[in-house]
Structures are given as C-alpha cells and as structure tokens.
Amino acid sequence: MLVGWIFFCTFVANMQQMITILGPTASGKTPLAAALAKQVDGEIISADSRQVYRRMDIGTGKDLADYDGVPYHLIDICEPGTKYNLFQYQQDFFDAYEDIRSRGVLPILCGGTGLYIEAVLKGYRLSPVPQNPELRQQLEGRSLDELTQMLKELKAKTGSNMHNTTDVDSCQRAIRAIEIESYNLEHPVPRRELPAVDSLIVGVSIDRELRREKISRRLKARLEEGMLDEVRGLLDSGIPADDLIYYGLEYQFVTEHLIGRLSYDEMFRRLEIAIHQFAKRQMTWFRGMERRGFTIHWVDATLPMDEKVAQILNLMNHHK
C-alpha cells in the first residue's frame, strides 16, 4: 500500500513544474524540502544568497546533513571573496532547473532569499552591472541609514521591486545596491524575457517568539561549533576583511570582532539583533510577494514533519 502511495505522489509531482518552499531563517525549510523530495523523487535548488560560497558553512547555516542524501544544487559553487549576484543566480538556476526537468525529476526551490525566488518565478531578465568607481568614492563614508534612504529614492524613480532589502545589512552591500539601481536608471533593463516558472509556493510559518528563541539558540550553537574559527580561516587564507564584511550578518560581525573592532560580547549582541531583524525583513518580503500576486500556502512549522509533507502533497494534487 505504501509503495502505491509513493508511486501516486511521484506521478502527481511529475505533473508540476516546480515546488517552492520559502520561509524566514530558523523556520525549518530545508528539512521539510528534503522530506518532501524523498516522497516525490525531487532534487533541491537552493535559493540562498550566501550558501553559494565554498568554505562558508557554519555562518551560512548550510547544515548539509539536513538534505539526508537528497541531491542539491547551487550550494558551494563559487569562491569566498567574490561577489555573486542575481544575474549569475538566474543563469545558474535555469541551468539546474532544465537539467533536473530533463531527467524527469521534480525541482524543489528552497530558501529564504526572496529576491532570488521572485526573480526566477517571474522570469525577470537582468544584465550584469559593472562597478562604478566614481560613484563608490562619492558614497564612501556614508552611514547605512543614509545609504538605505538613497536606495529607497532610487527605487522610487526606477519603480523597482527587484532589490532584496533583506540583504542590505552592511554599507558595502547598500552601495552595491545603489550602484545597480543607478545603472538601471540610465540603462533600462528589459524584463520578463526569461520564461516565468509555474510553481506551487509553500511558506513555512513560525511564531515570532519561537523564531526568536530558535535564532538565539542556533547562534550560540554555531559559535560553539567553530564559527569564529571558520571566519578566522577565511581571513588567514588571504580573503580581505572588507570582503567578508560585505556578506553581512555572521561574516560581518565575526570579522569585526576578529580584527578588533568589536568585543566578543558586543559582537554577539549586535549579531543576534541583526539576525532577528533579518528574519523580520524576510517575512516582509514574502508578504510583499503576496501583494504582488503570488499565492503562498502557509504551513505551520511546529507540525510533525509527516503532517507538513502530507499538506504539501495534498496541495500538489490540487495545484493546476
């Protein structure tokens, strides 16, 4: 009977183009995606802007054991110190997506970077934006608040939804975002030239207080697991401190501690606050996706895994 049910689920899954599982950090997206993939013969495509980097494991929360043997894509595909971007992600996503589909397997997009998810689902086409040294020099020394306000004003001019505010957690990232929006203002980019991807979208809903508790507990565990040693190793390998600070969150604050800008206690306090704020911004982005026309089916993070998977299978059966 179980074999027949799994076969049925596989048959239903293969009629879908893709399943997307999204949610804020610490919501349990990856274990859920892996459990679903085992039921429906799926492979996971990561939608995480930091997990693309090799040797950045603890700080990005790769937790590869969570995949439980399920094949995954777009993790560990470039070197730390490089600036991976949305344009590159779109190309890499479609390469992985077409490869998975060509083998009769179900792609499962899973992650928390809302910009990456929305861009591939809508089929936006972007062009690579070159660096603007003159603009960077003009912006040097501005505070994050000032840069964020400039970015908002630029977005109002371009009408852009295509900037991930969840990643503007350092001045360097904000400057790069301003650089991109400034370029797009002068060089309008054609959109919707890549095919949109039909996908059933499932969001993992987690209570705010539980999310905060899990984030704090996980941060302590990652520090105990050697996150400082991981960042120290990256610095010792020759990666400039500013390049690690660019990645924000764990890499920003741990690097600032290791180079003497922050004490350990100050690093922990500021990083914990930043991750809580990051999770809140992720949810703001996902709610914005709903306002922009996406249907997200929310499942309760606290349900047993088999119940969550069963809910998704039921949604897949009715998704057209």
N, C-alpha and C positions, 0 to 999 in steps of 0.2 A: 504493500500500500504506500509506504514511504517513497519507494523508488518511483512509483507512478506519479505521486505528488510533485516530486522534484522534476521529473520529466515535463509535467504540465507547466510548472513555473518557468522552466527553461524555454519551453515553446512560447509562452506568453512574453518572456523577456526579449526574445529574439525579434518580436514584432516591434519593440520600442527602438527608437534611435539612440536614446541615452537616458540614464537616470542621473540626476544631480542631487548630491547630499551636501547641504551647507549648514553653517551654524557658527556661533561665536567660539572663541578659544575655550577649551576645557569642557565642551559640551558632549564629547564622545563621538564625533563624526566618523573618525577613521575606523574604530572597531565596528561601528554599525555598517559602514560601507563594505568592510571586509566580510562581515557575517552575511550580508546580502549577496555579495559576489559569489560566495561559496554555494549559495542556493540557486543562483541563476546563471552560472558559468560566466561570470563577469571579470573584467580587469579594471583597475582603478587608475584614473588620470588625476594627478594631484593638481589642485588649484591653490597653491600656497606660494607666495612670492619669495619666501626665504628658503624653503626646503629644496630649491633648485641647486643650492650651493653645497659642494662637497666639503666634508670635514666640519661643517656647521650643523652638528647633530643634536646635541643636548639643548642648545639655545633656541633652535627652531622647533623642538619637540617632534622630531621625526618619528620616534617610537616605532621603529620598523617591525618590532615583534607584533604590533597590533594588526599587521597585514596578514599574519597567520598563514603565510605561504601563498597568498593571492598576488598575482603579478601586478606591479605598479609601474607608472610612467611619470616622467618629468620630476623626478627626485634625483639629486646628485648628478646634474647634467652640466654644471659649469663650475669654474674655479672661484673661490672666495677672493674678493678684491675687485671682481668685475661688476659691471652694472647691468644686470639682466633687466629687461623691460617688457612692457606689454606687447610691443611689436614682435619681439622674439617669442614671447609666450604663445601668441596666436599661431605663428608658424609651427611651433613645436606641438601645440595642441592638435592642430589639424593633421600633422604627420602621424601622431599617435592614434588619433581618432579613426583615421582612414585605415591604418594598419589593423586596429582591433576589429573594426567592422568587416574588413575584407576576410577575416578568419572566422566570421560568423559568431563573434563573441560580443557580449554587451558591454559598452563603455559605461563606467560609473565615474562621473566627475565629482571629486570630493575635496572640499577645502573651505577656507574662511576668507580668502581674498576676493571680496565682492566685485571689484573691478575686473579681475581676470574672468570670473564666472559670467558676468553680464556681457562682457565684450565678445566672448565666444558664442554665447547663446544668441545674441543679436546679430552676430556676423559683421561687426564693425571692422573696417579695414583702416589701419594706421600706417604711416610711413615712419622710418627711423628718424629721430630728431637729432641733429648734430649739436655738439656743445657750443655755447656762445660765451667765449672767454670775457668779452666786454661786459655782457650782462652779469656774469658771475662776479666780476670785480665790483660792479655797481651795488650788488646785493650783499657783498661781504660785510659782516659786522651787524647786519640787521637781526633783530630778535625774531624768535619763532612766531610770536604773535603778529609782528609787523609783516612777516613773510606770508603768514596764513591769510591776513586781510588782503594783501596784494593778490594772492591767488584767487580769493573769492571775487574780487573785482574783475580779474581777467576772465574767470569762468562766466561771469555775467555778460561780458562782451562776446564771448565765443558761443554762449549757450551750451556749454559743455557739461555733460554728466559723466564724462569719461576720465575722471580723476579720482583716485582712491584716497579719500581723506583718512582712511584708517591707517595709511602708511606715512602720513605727514607727521612723524614724531621726532624729526630732527631737522635742523636748519638746512643741512645738505640735501635732504630729500625734498624739502619745501622749495629750495632753489631749483632743483631739477624739475619739479612740477611746474614752476613758473616759467622755466625755460621752454618746456613742452607747450604750455598754453600760449606763450608769446609767439612761438614758431607757428602754431596752428592758426593764430590770429592773422598772421601775414601770409601763410601758405595753407589755405583751407584744404582739409583732407577729405576726399570722397568717402562716404560711409555706405554700409550695407552692400559692399561689393564681394565680401566673403559670404558663403551661404550661412544663413541662420540655422541653428541646430534645434530641432524639436526635442524637448526633454521634459520628462516628469521631474518636478523640483520638490524635494523634501527638505524641510528645515528641522533641525533638532532644537527644540525649545527647552531652555533650562531656566529655572527660577533665579532671579538676580542674586539673592543671598547665597543660594547654593553655588552659583557660578563663582561668586567672590571667594567663598570658602575653598572651592576646588583650585582656583587660581593661586591663592596664597599657599595652600598645601603643596601644590605642584612646584611652585617656585622654590620652596625650601628643599624639596626632594631633588630638584635639578642642581641646586648648589651643592648638595651633599654628594650627588653623582659625579661631580667634577666639572661643572660648567666654567668655573674660573680657570681650571687647567686647560680646558678646550680653547678658551679665548687666548690664554697665555701662549699656547702652542701656535695659534694662528699669527700672533704678533711675532713670536720667535722665528716663524718661517719667512718673515720679511713683509708681511702684509701691513701697510701703514695703518696707524691707529685711526686716522680720519676715514679710511675706507671701511673699517669695521663700525665706526660710529655712524656712518651713513646708513647702515642696515637697521638702526633704531632698536628700541626695546632692549632685550638682553645684551646684545652686542654693543650698544651704545653705553649703557650704564656700567657693565662689567669692564669694558675697555677704559672708561673714565676712572674707575676705581684702580685698575692695574697701572695706569700711568700717573696716578697720584692726585687726580682732580677731586675724587670723592673718597670718603672713608667707607669702610665696609657697611656700617650701619646706614649711612646716608645713601649708598648705592642700593641697598635692599629696600629701604623705604621708598625711594623715588621710583625704582623699577616696579615695585608692587603696585604703586598708584598708576604708573603708566600702563601696565598690563590691564588693570581694571578699566581704565579709560579706553584702551584699545578695544576691549570686548564690547564696550558700550557703543563705540563708533561702528563696529562691525554690525551690530543689531540695527543701528540707524541706517546703514547702507541697505541691509536686507529689507527693512520696512520701505525704504525708498524704491527698491526694486518692485515691491508690490504696488506702490503708487504709480510706477511706470508701466504697469500692465502685466507683470509676471504673477502667476499663481503659485504660491508656495504652500505646500501641505505640511503643517507643523505636527511633529510627533514629540511626545513627552520624553525627555532624556532619562527620566527616572524609571520608566517602564522596563521590565525584563527584556533582554535582548531578543528573545524569540517573539515577544509581542510586538516589538518595534518592527522587526523584519516582516511579520505577518501583516501589519498595517500597510507596509510598503508594497508587499505582493498584492494585496487587495487593490491598492491604488493603481498598480501596474495593469491589473486585469481590466480596470475601467478606463484607463487613460487612452484617449484616441488622438 
